Amino acid sequence: LGLSGPPGAGKSTFIECFGKMLTERKHKVSVLAVDPSSSTSGGSLLGDKTRMTELSRDMNAYIRPSPTSGTLGGVTRTTNEAILLCEGGGYDVVLVETVGVGQSEFAVADMVDMFILLLPPAGGDELQGIKRGIIEMADLVAINKADGDLVVAARRIQAEYISAMKLLRKRSKVWRPKV
């Protein structure tokens, strides 16, 4: 599964909760987290693993943060090979968390069985911010952080995306993207 979305959408938190649910159901889960690299120093924080403290202690989970090292598209130059290695190593679920992305960083969509776009419910004009590109590639759009005071905003954004996705060309004859 590829997971993408803008910074602050809750990708790491979602992955930790989802990953724990999967390991409790006896799955072996691998998380390939991609962090942006500095264009100045070339360094990367690789901080996603620190946001997945519970999952990182789980013996049925493996988390590998990697820097983009200048690669565009939201992934690294070797993400596809890393997916294959994880599958070969016995991990039956591989989650790829891309860098916080915008409209054109969706290279992971061609590497995974399902591409999930996570969106926050109250981040401004989402339809303008994401536009085509990444939304056309999504198999599933999940409005995250949709609780408490954000329930109304989440329902509004959900309705906007359901409407917008009806206008997009279908990628598959058998699957209709869900919001």
C-alpha positions, 0 to 999 in steps of 0.5 A: 500500500502506498500512502501519501498526502500533504504534510500534517495529514497524519500519515505516520500516525495512521500507519502506526495504528493501521500497522498495529492492527495488522500485526495483532492479526498476525501479519508481518508489516514492513513500513518504508518511510520516505523523508525529504532531503535538504537541498542545502546540506543533503541531509534528512531527519528520518523522523518518521520512525520516532512517530511510530514508537509502538509499531517500532517495538513490535517484533512483527513490524519493520520500519525503514526510513530513507531520504529522497536524496533529490529523487522526485515523485515522493519516493526514493530511487530504490523504493521499488527494490526495497518493496521487493526485498521486504516481500522476499523477507516474508513481510506480507504487508508493505506500507510505503509512506511518501514524503508530504506531497502535492499534486505531482508526487505520485510515483509510488502509485505504480509500485503498489497494489493500492494507492491511498491519499490521506487528507486533513479535513481542515487544510484550506482549499483542498481541491485547489491544493491537490488538483488533478495529478495525485487525485487521479492516481488515488485508489482511495482518498481517506479524510484523516483526523475526522473527529471532534470539532473537525467532523463537519469539515471532514464531511464537507471535504468528503462531499467535495472529493466525491463530487470532484472524482466523478469528473476524473477519467477512470484508471480501472474498469473494475475499481472505482476510487472511494472517498 
